[in-house]
């Protein structure tokens, strides 16, 4: 798949499936916003490692942080990504957030 010069935001991309999605998007030509949740300081380190791999492959990467269960934080993540990389053309909602006492459909 060709993603040349597209902007991708991948939530939860500091590790696991999100990491692999972010790296594959970059291999396909996208610039990628690598998102992590700052509840654990190791998440930032892992996000920076993913961003380094993306930059090493010749693409642009941006590390962004925020809690995806907080709508203001999500707005800030999107705004920062678009301000620094450009309009988001690909959004991968990979991060999981479970809220107690809230039905899944909400």
N, C-alpha and C positions, 0 to 999 in steps of 0.2 A: 504494500500500500504506500502510495506517495503522499507525504504530508508536508512537502517543501514549503517553508515559510509560514506554516500555520502556527497558531499559539494554542498551547494546551495547558490546562490546569488540571492536575491530578491530585485529588485529596488523599491523604494518608499514603503519600508516596515515599516516605522515609525508609520503608521496609516492606518485605513480603510482596504480595501481588501488586500493590501500588508502585513499589520500586521498579518492578519488572515492566509494568505498563509505561511508566515514565521513561525508562531507558529505551524501550522499543519505539515509543513515539519519537524520541530524539533520533534514533537510527533511521527512522522513516522520513526525517527532515524537519520535524517540528521543534520549535523553541518551547521549553517546558517550565511551568511554575511548579516547583516541588513543595508540596504542603506537608506540614507536620503539626502535631498538637504538642504544646510545650509542657504537658503534665510531667514529662520525664526528660531530664536534660540530655539523655542519650539520643532522644529523637532528633534533636537539632544536629548533633554530630552526624547521625546517619543521613539526614536530609542534605547536609553539606557534602557528604561523600557522594551521594547520588548526583547532586548538582555538578560536582567536580568531574564525574564520569561523563555527564552530558556535555560539559564545556570541552573536555578532552576529545570528544567525538566531533567537535566542530560546530556545535549548536550553542544557543544561549540558554542559560538556566537562571531561575530566580527562586530563592528559598523564601517561603511565606509560612507564617504560623497563625494558628487560630483554632478556636473550638467550633466545630461545625454544628454544634447544637445551639449556638448563640447567633441569632440572625444578624446582629451588628458586626460580630466578628467575621461572618461570611461576607457581608458587604465590604468590609475592609480588605479581606483577602482578594476579592474580585477587583476592587478599585486599585489596589496596589499592583496587581498583575497587569491590568490594562494600562495603568500609568507607565509602568516600566517595560513591558513587553509589547503591548498593543492589544487590540480587541481579541477576546477569547473566541476561538473558533471551535475548540474541542473541550468539552468538560467531562471529566471522569469522576463520578461520585463514588470513590472507593472507600473513604473513611467510614468507619462504623461508629455509631454513637447510640447507646441504649439508654433510654430514659425510663426510670421507674414510674409505674402507674400511668403511662401514656400509651394508648393503643398504637400499634404499628402504623396504621393508616394515617395517623396524625403526625 
